[in-house]
Amino acid sequence: MISHYEVSIAVPADAPRIAELSRDAIEEGLGWSWTPHRVARSVRDRTTNVVVARSGSSFAGFAIMKYGEDEAHLLLLAVHSAHRRRGVGTTMLAWLEATLRAAGIAMIRLEARARNTAALAFYRKHGFNQTGLLEGYYSDREDAVRLERDLRVAR
Ligand SMILES: CC(C)(COP(=O)(O)OP(=O)(O)OC[C@H]1O[C@@H](n2cnc3c(N)ncnc32)[C@H](O)[C@@H]1OP(=O)(O)O)[C@@H](O)C(=O)NCCC(=O)NCCS
């Protein structure tokens, strides 16, 4: 599928929209920890990539990935509800994976809410394997699933 969505590195002015989408689509019911201030700090952090997907001037989604020595942690990824199932999440993930390959990093790890069936289906489709269940990971109230993908392993 040819996407008309473009992925680019976020700028500090994107922080409020990113934070609002995190609050509404990812952190719903858990409290708002990814505030505009925290997102802006990540935008400025040299070991973190914050990317946004846009269709023209319309903000469609974002992802935040933190790099370690030999692995990366996908902290957040969300697509605005009006833009889902059009390949936006896939396009952002592909952008991040290409960046990781260029940096010689093969492992991506992440945690997702165990009840988030859409996210689990999305990551499964993209070759992530479940490696653990973390009880009460979110505010001692909700379990998380730990997922990882080794980019050296062909899907
Ligand atoms: C999960 C999420 C990021 C997927 O983004 P998206 O842009 O809609 O995903 P894509 O269009 O690239 O989907 C790729 C594939 O993933 C799977 N998938 C995506 N959403 C799905 C859903 N709701 N149910 C089942 N499978 C799904 C499908 O296999 C899909 O391929 P298909 O559309 O050809 O069937 C999006 O639903 C979202 O933002 N959810 C809220 C935030 C969130 O849960 N983030 C992840 C945890 S941090």
Ligand as a Chemical Component Dictionary entry (heavy atoms), coordinates in Angstrom:
data_LIG
# 
_chem_comp.id                   LIG 
_chem_comp.type                 NON-POLYMER 
_chem_comp.pdbx_formal_charge   0 
_chem_comp.three_letter_code    LIG 
# 
loop_
_chem_comp_atom.comp_id 
_chem_comp_atom.atom_id 
_chem_comp_atom.alt_atom_id 
_chem_comp_atom.type_symbol 
_chem_comp_atom.charge 
_chem_comp_atom.model_Cartn_x 
_chem_comp_atom.model_Cartn_y 
_chem_comp_atom.model_Cartn_z 
_chem_comp_atom.pdbx_ordinal 
LIG C1  C1  C 0 -2.330 0.049  17.714 1  
LIG C2  C2  C 0 -2.298 1.246  16.733 2  
LIG C3  C3  C 0 -1.033 2.054  16.965 3  
LIG C4  C4  C 0 -2.292 0.703  15.293 4  
LIG O1  O1  O 0 -2.108 1.790  14.380 5  
LIG P1  P1  P 0 -2.716 1.768  12.894 6  
LIG O2  O2  O 0 -2.107 2.878  12.128 7  
LIG O3  O3  O 0 -4.197 1.705  12.946 8  
LIG O4  O4  O 0 -2.143 0.354  12.364 9  
LIG P2  P2  P 0 -1.942 -0.115 10.850 10 
LIG O5  O5  O 0 -2.996 0.464  9.987  11 
LIG O6  O6  O 0 -0.536 0.137  10.466 12 
LIG O7  O7  O 0 -2.212 -1.682 11.038 13 
LIG C5  C5  C 0 -1.313 -2.706 10.619 14 
LIG C6  C6  C 0 -1.877 -4.041 11.018 15 
LIG O8  O8  O 0 -1.927 -4.181 12.452 16 
LIG C7  C7  C 0 -3.092 -4.938 12.823 17 
LIG N1  N1  N 0 -4.061 -4.102 13.534 18 
LIG C8  C8  C 0 -4.021 -2.753 13.678 19 
LIG N2  N2  N 0 -5.079 -2.321 14.417 20 
LIG C9  C9  C 0 -5.802 -3.426 14.720 21 
LIG C10 C10 C 0 -7.010 -3.633 15.441 22 
LIG N3  N3  N 0 -7.706 -2.596 15.982 23 
LIG N4  N4  N 0 -7.468 -4.892 15.565 24 
LIG C11 C11 C 0 -6.792 -5.949 15.027 25 
LIG N5  N5  N 0 -5.640 -5.811 14.317 26 
LIG C12 C12 C 0 -5.151 -4.562 14.171 27 
LIG C13 C13 C 0 -3.718 -5.411 11.515 28 
LIG O9  O9  O 0 -3.087 -6.652 11.168 29 
LIG C14 C14 C 0 -3.299 -4.297 10.566 30 
LIG O10 O10 O 0 -3.302 -4.708 9.219  31 
LIG P3  P3  P 0 -4.690 -4.613 8.364  32 
LIG O11 O11 O 0 -5.278 -3.252 8.601  33 
LIG O12 O12 O 0 -4.220 -4.818 6.959  34 
LIG O13 O13 O 0 -5.562 -5.703 8.895  35 
LIG C15 C15 C 0 -3.574 2.129  16.901 36 
LIG O14 O14 O 0 -4.727 1.308  16.956 37 
LIG C16 C16 C 0 -3.563 3.017  18.132 38 
LIG O15 O15 O 0 -3.022 4.133  18.106 39 
LIG N6  N6  N 0 -4.150 2.540  19.248 40 
LIG C17 C17 C 0 -4.196 3.350  20.479 41 
LIG C18 C18 C 0 -2.818 3.569  21.080 42 
LIG C19 C19 C 0 -2.105 2.272  21.364 43 
LIG O16 O16 O 0 -2.683 1.283  21.776 44 
LIG N7  N7  N 0 -0.766 2.252  21.132 45 
LIG C20 C20 C 0 0.051  1.066  21.326 46 
LIG C21 C21 C 0 0.516  0.899  22.710 47 
LIG S1  S1  S 0 1.770  2.101  23.142 48 
# 
loop_
_chem_comp_bond.comp_id 
_chem_comp_bond.atom_id_1 
_chem_comp_bond.atom_id_2 
_chem_comp_bond.value_order 
_chem_comp_bond.pdbx_ordinal 
LIG C1  C2  SING 1  
LIG C2  C3  SING 2  
LIG C2  C4  SING 3  
LIG C2  C15 SING 4  
LIG C4  O1  SING 5  
LIG O1  P1  SING 6  
LIG P1  O2  DOUB 7  
LIG P1  O3  SING 8  
LIG P1  O4  SING 9  
LIG O4  P2  SING 10 
LIG P2  O5  DOUB 11 
LIG P2  O6  SING 12 
LIG P2  O7  SING 13 
LIG O7  C5  SING 14 
LIG C5  C6  SING 15 
LIG C6  O8  SING 16 
LIG C6  C14 SING 17 
LIG O8  C7  SING 18 
LIG C7  N1  SING 19 
LIG C7  C13 SING 20 
LIG N1  C8  SING 21 
LIG N1  C12 SING 22 
LIG C8  N2  DOUB 23 
LIG N2  C9  SING 24 
LIG C9  C10 SING 25 
LIG C9  C12 DOUB 26 
LIG C10 N3  SING 27 
LIG C10 N4  DOUB 28 
LIG N4  C11 SING 29 
LIG C11 N5  DOUB 30 
LIG N5  C12 SING 31 
LIG C13 O9  SING 32 
LIG C13 C14 SING 33 
LIG C14 O10 SING 34 
LIG O10 P3  SING 35 
LIG P3  O11 DOUB 36 
LIG P3  O12 SING 37 
LIG P3  O13 SING 38 
LIG C15 O14 SING 39 
LIG C15 C16 SING 40 
LIG C16 O15 DOUB 41 
LIG C16 N6  SING 42 
LIG N6  C17 SING 43 
LIG C17 C18 SING 44 
LIG C18 C19 SING 45 
LIG C19 O16 DOUB 46 
LIG C19 N7  SING 47 
LIG N7  C20 SING 48 
LIG C20 C21 SING 49 
LIG C21 S1  SING 50 
# 
